């Protein structure tokens, strides 16, 4: 992906979290006298994605606060290490945390290439790795929180097709690395079924600063829909350029996989109105757990939780819920506890597939509000579609999850 999420309020959260399991540990075998276990949060605390890393850390820490407030009896030590957005740095620090802190599970990091390196360490050392980004090669100790990219692309394309059935001419502007390529391939796969014709495409480098040349080409192609297969600041820059060229008024803009509210906060509503953005997390989800988390996050940080904070909370909470169900704190026991897990989470009804370790949960399609519809500084978009569907087996790509 382009990821390269007072005492009074804490106690108030306990009721909203009652649906999440919390079992006593003190007398259970394998936990020791103090029932202590260490979990690693490997996040970018320095480098270009440090801001995302700070928000992920907030989510992880709030998940641990809520778990402790539920009275589990398990003493969890959250170990934080800086991935620095670098595969070599991240793997070295993960290995050190396993050796020195004996962490049983790893949450993070943030970039696809860094996560791919980290999961190889987790596989070799037999530690649970739960990640919030795009798909990685499956193994028995790896769990995938984000929906398959297929789910997001399919949901957003179908929403546009239903709302504008005559919009058949589409153009793809893609960030030139694995995340963008994957979205592009999926769009080509789905397009024929919807009668969509791609009248042009272009690729830009990661971190592109000048989108004007691309917009001139898009304007000449005169598409009905412009698809932005990029993320974060690239998406913001592309949307600004599209608006300055008048393309946001001439064509529908689709961002099939975005970062939720953060995409809208970066820009003025005059630019994002009508823009459709898909996201694995959105802070206005109608769910008690989600509402409690968002309310407390806004009170604490004066901003709504976006994808980094939401994913940080969700992944850490699932690890903790797995520990609450495990027979002991051995990584293999945590794996077995997470396999087939079902419950309500910060994104709604959630289940972890036993055979692939893919987490199935809702995916959210949002649409930017017009300036005269905005009520409050965070009321910038609405959820227009919620999709919870399995992906084809070939998309998951996990024929054999392997052994413990």
BELZIZI-V521361 format. One record per backbone hydrogen bond with DSSP energy under -0.5 kcal/mol. NH is the residue of the N-H (numbers start at 1). CO is the residue of the C=O. If there is no record, write none. Layout:
# BELZIZI-V521361
((NH & CO) (NH & CO))
This chain:
# BELZIZI-V521361
((4 & 2) (9 & 6) (10 & 6) (11 & 7) (12 & 8) (13 & 9) (13 & 10) (14 & 10) (14 & 11) (16 & 12) (17 & 13) (18 & 15) (20 & 17) (25 & 72) (28 & 25) (31 & 28) (35 & 31) (36 & 31) (37 & 75) (39 & 77) (40 & 105) (41 & 79) (42 & 40) (42 & 107) (43 & 41) (43 & 81) (45 & 43) (50 & 47) (53 & 49) (54 & 50) (55 & 51) (56 & 52) (57 & 53) (58 & 54) (59 & 55) (60 & 56) (61 & 57) (62 & 58) (63 & 59) (64 & 60) (65 & 61) (66 & 62) (67 & 63) (68 & 64) (69 & 65) (70 & 66) (71 & 68) (72 & 67) (75 & 35) (76 & 74) (77 & 37) (77 & 75) (78 & 76) (79 & 39) (79 & 77) (80 & 78) (81 & 41) (83 & 43) (83 & 81) (84 & 43) (86 & 83) (90 & 86) (91 & 87) (92 & 88) (93 & 89) (94 & 90) (95 & 91) (96 & 92) (97 & 93) (98 & 94) (99 & 95) (100 & 96) (101 & 97) (102 & 97) (102 & 98) (103 & 97) (104 & 38) (105 & 38) (106 & 128) (107 & 40) (108 & 106) (108 & 130) (109 & 42) (115 & 111) (116 & 112) (117 & 113) (118 & 114) (119 & 115) (120 & 116) (121 & 117) (122 & 118) (123 & 119) (124 & 120) (125 & 121) (126 & 122) (127 & 122) (128 & 104) (129 & 141) (130 & 106) (131 & 129) (131 & 143) (140 & 401) (142 & 139) (143 & 129) (144 & 357) (145 & 131) (145 & 143) (151 & 148) (152 & 148) (153 & 149) (154 & 150) (155 & 151) (156 & 152) (157 & 153) (158 & 154) (159 & 155) (160 & 156) (161 & 157) (162 & 158) (163 & 159) (164 & 160) (167 & 164) (168 & 166) (170 & 168) (170 & 197) (171 & 225) (172 & 200) (173 & 227) (174 & 172) (174 & 202) (175 & 229) (176 & 204) (177 & 175) (181 & 177) (182 & 178) (183 & 179) (184 & 180) (185 & 181) (186 & 182) (187 & 183) (188 & 184) (189 & 185) (190 & 186) (191 & 187) (192 & 188) (193 & 190) (194 & 190) (194 & 191) (195 & 191) (195 & 192) (196 & 191) (197 & 168) (199 & 170) (199 & 197) (200 & 170) (202 & 172) (204 & 174) (208 & 205) (211 & 209) (215 & 211) (216 & 212) (217 & 213) (218 & 214) (219 & 215) (220 & 216) (221 & 217) (222 & 218) (223 & 218) (224 & 169) (225 & 169) (226 & 252) (227 & 171) (227 & 225) (228 & 226) (228 & 254) (229 & 173) (229 & 227) (230 & 228) (234 & 231) (236 & 232) (237 & 233) (238 & 234) (239 & 235) (240 & 236) (241 & 237) (242 & 238) (243 & 239) (244 & 240) (245 & 241) (246 & 243) (247 & 242) (248 & 242) (249 & 246) (250 & 246) (251 & 247) (252 & 224) (254 & 226) (255 & 276) (256 & 254) (258 & 278) (262 & 259) (263 & 260) (264 & 260) (265 & 261) (266 & 262) (267 & 264) (271 & 268) (272 & 268) (273 & 269) (274 & 368) (275 & 272) (276 & 253) (277 & 275) (277 & 366) (278 & 255) (279 & 364) (285 & 282) (287 & 285) (291 & 287) (292 & 288) (293 & 289) (294 & 290) (295 & 291) (296 & 292) (297 & 293) (298 & 294) (299 & 295) (300 & 296) (301 & 297) (302 & 298) (307 & 259) (309 & 5) (310 & 306) (311 & 307) (312 & 308) (313 & 309) (314 & 310) (315 & 311) (316 & 312) (317 & 313) (318 & 314) (319 & 315) (320 & 316) (321 & 317) (322 & 318) (323 & 319) (324 & 320) (325 & 321) (325 & 322) (326 & 322) (329 & 30) (333 & 330) (334 & 330) (335 & 331) (336 & 332) (337 & 333) (338 & 334) (339 & 335) (340 & 352) (341 & 338) (343 & 350) (345 & 348) (348 & 345) (350 & 343) (351 & 360) (352 & 341) (353 & 351) (353 & 358) (357 & 353) (359 & 144) (360 & 351) (360 & 358) (361 & 359) (363 & 387) (364 & 279) (365 & 385) (366 & 277) (366 & 364) (367 & 382) (368 & 275) (369 & 380) (373 & 370) (374 & 370) (374 & 371) (379 & 376) (380 & 378) (382 & 367) (384 & 365) (384 & 382) (385 & 365) (387 & 363) (395 & 392) (396 & 392) (397 & 393))
